[in-house]
Amino acid sequence: LLRGILPFGTVFNPLLRGLIGAMAGLEKQGMKNSAYYKETTAFVNYLRTGGNYANVEVTGHSLGGGLALITGAQAHVTAVGLSAPNTVLASGTVDPEIT
């Protein structure tokens, strides 16, 4: 049954993106207070501009993997996320938006 449903999973992506956007709109202030990706992105940019680290890469697992992927996209560095959440669907919920 599951193998029969899996090919149709992409049908739900627009619906999921809308639901994620709606939830992000409801929790906008809470997300501003707990936006850890801003801290990690600022830290990576600090390391790169400080001159001591020319090549910075980020990695993480689970929630840390999501933070690593967002940080990598915003700081334009290599990032690896192991068992990370889907950042493609939530790309519009971070500031600046990931394109």
C-alpha positions in Angstrom: 0.0 0.0 0.0 2.8 2.4 0.9 4.7 1.8 -2.3 1.5 2.6 -4.2 1.0 5.9 -2.5 4.6 7.1 -2.6 4.7 8.3 -6.3 1.8 10.6 -5.5 3.6 12.3 -2.6 4.5 15.3 -4.7 0.8 16.1 -5.2 0.7 17.2 -1.5 3.8 19.5 -1.6 1.8 22.7 -2.5 -0.7 22.0 0.3 2.1 21.4 2.7 3.9 24.6 1.7 0.7 26.5 2.3 0.2 24.9 5.7 3.8 25.6 6.8 3.4 29.2 5.6 0.2 29.6 7.6 1.7 28.1 10.8 4.8 30.3 10.4 2.5 33.4 10.1 0.7 32.4 13.3 4.0 31.9 15.2 6.0 34.8 13.6 7.0 36.4 17.0 7.9 33.1 18.6 10.0 32.2 15.6 11.9 35.5 15.8 12.7 34.8 19.4 14.0 31.3 18.6 15.7 31.8 15.2 18.9 30.0 16.0 19.8 29.9 12.3 20.5 33.7 12.5 23.1 33.0 15.2 24.8 30.2 13.3 24.8 32.2 10.0 26.3 35.2 11.7 29.0 32.9 13.3 29.9 31.3 10.0 30.1 34.8 8.3 32.3 35.9 11.2 34.6 33.0 10.7 34.9 33.6 7.0 35.5 37.3 7.2 37.9 37.1 10.2 40.6 35.8 7.9 41.5 32.7 9.9 39.2 30.3 8.2 39.0 30.5 4.4 36.9 27.3 4.0 34.0 26.8 6.4 31.6 23.9 6.2 28.7 23.1 8.5 27.0 19.9 9.4 24.4 18.7 11.8 22.0 15.9 12.7 18.2 16.1 13.1 17.3 19.7 14.2 21.0 20.6 13.9 20.9 19.3 10.3 18.1 21.7 9.5 20.1 24.5 11.1 23.1 23.5 9.1 21.2 23.5 5.8 19.6 26.9 6.4 23.0 28.3 7.5 24.7 26.9 4.5 22.1 28.3 2.1 22.2 31.8 3.7 26.0 32.0 4.2 26.8 30.3 0.8 28.9 27.5 2.3 28.9 23.7 2.0 26.4 22.1 4.4 25.4 18.6 5.2 22.3 17.6 7.2 21.8 14.1 8.4 18.1 13.2 9.0 17.4 16.9 8.7 13.9 18.3 8.2 12.7 19.3 4.7 14.0 22.9 4.3 12.7 23.1 0.8 9.1 23.2 2.0 9.9 25.7 4.7 12.2 27.9 2.7 9.9 30.8 2.8 9.7 30.9 6.6 13.2 32.1 7.2 14.6 35.6 6.8 16.1 36.1 4.3 14.1 33.6 2.3 16.0 30.7 0.8 15.7 30.6 -3.0 
